Amino acid sequence: MSYEHIEATFQDGLGTITLNRPPVNVLNIAMMQEINQVLDGWIGQKDLKLVLFQAKGKCFSAGVDVGEHMGDLAPRMIEAFHGMFRRMDRLGIPTVASVYGSCLGGGCELAVFCDLVIAADDSKIGQPEIQVGVFPPIAAQIMPRIIGYKAALELILSGKIIGADEALQLGLINKAVTRDKLEEETAAFVKPYLKLSAEVLRSTKKAIRAGLDDDFEPSIQRIEAIYLDELMKTADAQEGLHAFLEKRKPQWTNQ
C-alpha cells in the first residue's frame, strides 16, 4: 500500500516507517493517521521483531503542525498524535529511531519514545513548545523516566535544544554517529535484534516495563486532560500559538 506522507516496509522481522513529508517532515493529522494505519496493521503480527522510524529530507522531523494545535483541530491532533504512542505501546516489541538534523517538538517525542535511538552528530534535539505557550504531553510523561526528573524538567521548561553528544550524555539517545555513516550504522545497530525471537523480545520488553512499574495509559490520560481541558483554555496558550503562526513575539498576559 502506498501513502502520501510516509513510506512503510516490512521485511525479515523489521517494520520500517520512513517519514517523507518535505521539507522538514512536519507531522500533521493526515501523516500521523497514516502512521497509525501502518501500526494497526502490525499489531498482533507474530514475526514482527522491531519497528524502525527513520526519515527522508532535510531532517527527522521539525515537530507537529502548529496550526493544528488550535480550535476544533486540537482534540483531533491529540488523538492522532497520542494514537501513535498508544499503538507503539500496544505493539510490545522494541522500537528504534534513527534521527538527524532537527528532531524537535513532536518529532523529538516520537524519537525518544522509541526504546532505542541512534542519532547523527548534526542532530538538534529538543522540546521548544514552551516558547509558544504549550507543553509537550508525551515528553512530560516519558522524559523523567528516561533521563530523570531534574534533567527532564530543565529540557522541557527551558525549551533548549541540545546536540547528539549532550543527548548521549543525558541518556536520551543510545548512540551518536557521523551524519555520513547514519544509514550504515543504523543497519548495524538493529541487526542483532533481528536474529532473536520476536516472542522473547516482546516478553523481555514487557518484563522490563513491569519492573519499572510504569503504566503508560493512566498517566497519559491525565496529561491529556491537563493539556486539552486546562492548558488549551488559557489565553497565553492561544496567544503563543497565534504569535508563532503570525511570526511575531507572543504577548503573555499570564492568564
C-alpha positions as CSV (number, residue, x, y, z in Angstrom):
1,M,0.0,0.0,0.0
2,S,1.3,3.5,-0.8
3,Y,0.9,6.5,1.4
4,E,1.2,10.3,0.8
5,H,3.4,11.3,3.7
6,I,5.3,8.2,4.7
7,E,6.8,5.0,3.4
8,A,6.3,1.7,5.1
9,T,8.0,-1.7,4.6
10,F,8.1,-5.0,6.4
11,Q,10.9,-7.4,5.8
12,D,12.7,-10.1,7.8
13,G,11.0,-9.1,11.0
14,L,11.8,-5.4,10.6
15,G,9.0,-2.9,10.2
16,T,10.3,0.4,8.9
17,I,8.3,3.7,8.8
18,T,10.0,6.5,6.8
19,L,8.8,10.0,7.4
20,N,8.6,11.6,3.9
21,R,6.8,15.0,4.1
22,P,9.1,17.6,2.6
23,P,10.8,19.8,3.5
24,V,11.1,19.1,7.3
25,N,8.6,16.2,8.0
26,V,6.2,18.3,10.0
27,L,3.7,15.9,11.5
28,N,0.2,16.8,10.5
29,I,-3.0,14.8,11.3
30,A,-3.1,13.1,7.9
31,M,0.5,12.0,8.2
32,M,0.0,10.7,11.8
33,Q,-3.1,8.8,10.7
34,E,-1.1,7.1,8.0
35,I,1.5,6.1,10.7
36,N,-1.3,4.8,12.9
37,Q,-2.8,2.8,10.0
38,V,0.6,1.1,9.4
39,L,1.0,0.4,13.2
40,D,-2.6,-1.0,13.3
41,G,-1.6,-3.5,10.6
42,W,1.4,-4.7,12.6
43,I,-0.3,-5.1,15.9
44,G,-0.5,-8.9,16.6
45,Q,1.9,-9.7,13.8
46,K,3.9,-12.6,15.4
47,D,7.0,-12.3,13.3
48,L,7.5,-8.5,13.9
49,K,10.7,-8.1,15.8
50,L,11.5,-4.4,15.6
51,V,10.0,-1.2,14.3
52,L,12.3,1.4,12.9
53,F,11.4,5.1,12.5
54,Q,13.6,7.0,10.0
55,A,13.2,9.9,7.7
56,K,13.9,11.4,4.3
57,G,14.6,15.0,3.5
58,K,16.3,17.8,5.5
59,C,15.8,16.3,8.9
60,F,14.0,13.7,11.0
61,S,11.1,16.0,12.0
62,A,10.6,19.6,12.9
63,G,7.5,18.8,15.1
64,V,3.8,18.7,14.9
65,D,1.9,21.2,12.7
66,V,1.3,24.3,15.0
67,G,-1.8,25.3,13.1
68,E,-3.4,22.0,14.1
69,H,-3.0,22.8,17.8
70,M,-5.8,25.3,17.8
71,G,-9.6,25.3,17.8
72,D,-11.5,22.2,16.8
73,L,-8.4,20.6,15.4
74,A,-6.7,20.3,18.8
75,P,-8.6,17.3,20.0
76,R,-8.2,15.6,16.6
77,M,-4.5,16.4,16.6
78,I,-4.0,15.0,20.1
79,E,-6.0,11.8,19.2
80,A,-3.8,11.2,16.1
81,F,-0.6,12.2,17.8
82,H,-1.1,10.2,21.0
83,G,-2.6,7.4,18.9
84,M,0.9,6.7,17.6
85,F,2.3,6.2,21.1
86,R,-0.6,4.1,22.2
87,R,-0.1,1.8,19.2
88,M,3.7,1.7,19.8
89,D,2.9,0.7,23.4
90,R,0.5,-2.0,22.3
91,L,2.9,-3.5,19.8
92,G,5.0,-4.6,22.7
93,I,8.2,-5.1,20.5
94,P,11.3,-2.8,20.6
95,T,11.2,0.4,18.6
96,V,14.1,2.3,17.2
97,A,14.5,5.8,15.9
98,S,17.3,6.9,13.5
99,V,17.5,10.7,13.6
100,Y,19.4,13.5,12.0
101,G,19.1,17.3,11.7
102,S,16.1,18.8,13.5
103,C,14.4,16.5,15.9
104,L,12.1,18.9,17.7
105,G,8.8,19.0,19.4
106,G,6.5,16.2,18.4
107,G,9.4,14.8,16.3
108,C,11.6,14.6,19.4
109,E,8.8,12.9,21.3
110,L,8.4,10.3,18.5
111,A,12.1,9.6,18.6
112,V,12.7,9.5,22.3
113,F,9.5,7.4,22.9
114,C,11.3,4.7,20.9
115,D,13.1,2.2,23.1
116,L,16.4,2.9,21.3
117,V,17.7,6.0,19.5
118,I,20.7,6.3,17.1
119,A,21.4,9.9,16.1
120,A,23.7,11.7,13.7
121,D,26.2,14.2,15.0
122,D,24.2,17.1,13.3
123,S,21.1,16.3,15.3
124,K,19.3,19.2,17.1
125,I,17.1,17.6,19.8
126,G,14.6,19.4,22.0
127,Q,11.2,20.4,23.1
128,P,10.7,24.1,22.4
129,E,6.9,24.0,22.9
130,I,7.0,26.2,25.9
131,Q,8.2,29.1,23.7
132,V,4.8,29.1,22.1
133,G,2.8,28.7,25.3
134,V,2.2,24.9,25.4
135,F,3.9,21.9,26.8
136,P,4.9,18.5,25.2
137,P,2.5,15.9,26.6
138,I,4.4,12.8,25.7
139,A,7.8,14.3,26.8
140,A,6.1,15.2,30.1
141,Q,5.1,11.6,30.5
142,I,8.3,9.8,29.4
143,M,11.3,12.1,29.7
144,P,11.5,12.0,33.5
145,R,11.5,8.2,33.2
146,I,14.4,8.2,30.7
147,I,16.7,10.9,32.0
148,G,15.4,11.7,35.5
149,Y,13.2,14.5,36.9
150,K,15.7,17.3,37.0
151,A,17.2,16.8,33.6
152,A,13.7,16.4,32.0
153,L,12.4,19.5,33.8
154,E,15.4,21.6,32.6
155,L,14.9,20.5,28.9
156,I,11.1,20.9,28.9
157,L,10.9,24.2,31.0
158,S,13.7,25.9,29.1
159,G,12.8,24.6,25.7
160,K,16.5,24.4,24.9
161,I,17.8,22.4,22.0
162,I,20.8,20.1,22.5
163,G,23.1,18.2,20.2
164,A,23.7,14.5,19.9
165,D,26.7,14.5,22.2
166,E,24.8,16.1,25.1
167,A,21.8,13.9,24.4
168,L,24.1,10.9,24.6
169,Q,25.5,12.1,28.0
170,L,22.0,12.5,29.3
171,G,20.9,9.0,28.2
172,L,18.3,10.4,25.9
173,I,19.8,8.5,22.9
174,N,21.9,5.3,22.7
175,K,24.5,6.1,20.1
176,A,25.8,9.1,18.2
177,V,27.4,8.7,14.8
178,T,28.7,10.9,12.0
179,R,26.0,12.0,9.6
180,D,27.5,10.3,6.6
181,K,27.5,6.9,8.5
182,L,24.0,7.1,9.9
183,E,22.3,4.7,7.4
184,E,25.1,2.2,7.6
185,E,25.3,2.5,11.5
186,T,21.5,2.1,11.8
187,A,21.5,-1.1,9.8
188,A,24.3,-2.5,12.0
189,F,22.5,-1.2,15.2
190,V,19.3,-3.1,14.5
191,K,20.8,-6.2,13.1
192,P,21.5,-8.1,16.4
193,Y,17.8,-7.8,17.4
194,L,16.6,-9.3,14.1
195,K,18.4,-12.5,14.9
196,L,16.4,-13.0,18.1
197,S,12.9,-14.4,18.8
198,A,10.1,-11.9,18.3
199,E,8.2,-13.5,21.2
200,V,11.3,-13.4,23.5
201,L,11.9,-9.7,22.6
202,R,8.2,-9.0,23.3
203,S,8.3,-10.8,26.7
204,T,11.6,-9.2,27.7
205,K,10.4,-5.7,27.0
206,K,7.2,-6.4,28.9
207,A,9.2,-7.6,31.9
208,I,11.4,-4.5,31.8
209,R,8.4,-2.3,31.7
210,A,6.8,-4.2,34.5
211,G,10.0,-3.8,36.5
212,L,9.7,0.0,36.1
213,D,6.1,-0.2,37.4
214,D,5.4,2.2,34.6
215,D,1.8,2.3,33.5
216,F,1.6,4.4,30.4
217,E,-2.2,4.7,29.8
218,P,-3.4,6.2,33.1
219,S,-0.6,8.8,33.1
220,I,-1.1,9.9,29.5
221,Q,-4.9,10.2,30.1
222,R,-4.2,12.6,33.0
223,I,-1.7,14.6,30.9
224,E,-4.2,14.8,28.0
225,A,-6.9,16.2,30.4
226,I,-4.4,18.8,31.6
227,Y,-3.4,19.7,28.0
228,L,-6.9,19.9,26.4
229,D,-9.1,20.9,29.4
230,E,-6.7,23.3,31.2
231,L,-3.8,24.5,29.1
232,M,-5.6,24.9,25.8
233,K,-8.2,27.1,27.5
234,T,-5.7,29.6,28.7
235,A,-5.2,32.9,26.9
236,D,-1.4,32.5,26.8
237,A,-1.5,29.1,25.0
238,Q,-3.7,30.6,22.3
239,E,-1.6,33.7,22.2
240,G,1.6,31.7,21.9
241,L,0.3,29.6,19.0
242,H,-1.1,32.5,17.1
243,A,2.1,34.5,17.6
244,F,4.1,31.6,16.1
245,L,1.8,31.4,13.0
246,E,1.9,35.2,12.6
247,K,5.7,35.3,13.0
248,R,5.7,37.7,16.0
249,K,6.7,37.6,19.6
250,P,3.9,36.5,22.0
251,Q,2.5,39.0,24.4
252,W,2.0,37.0,27.6
253,T,-0.9,38.0,30.0
254,N,-0.2,35.2,32.5
255,Q,-3.8,34.0,32.1
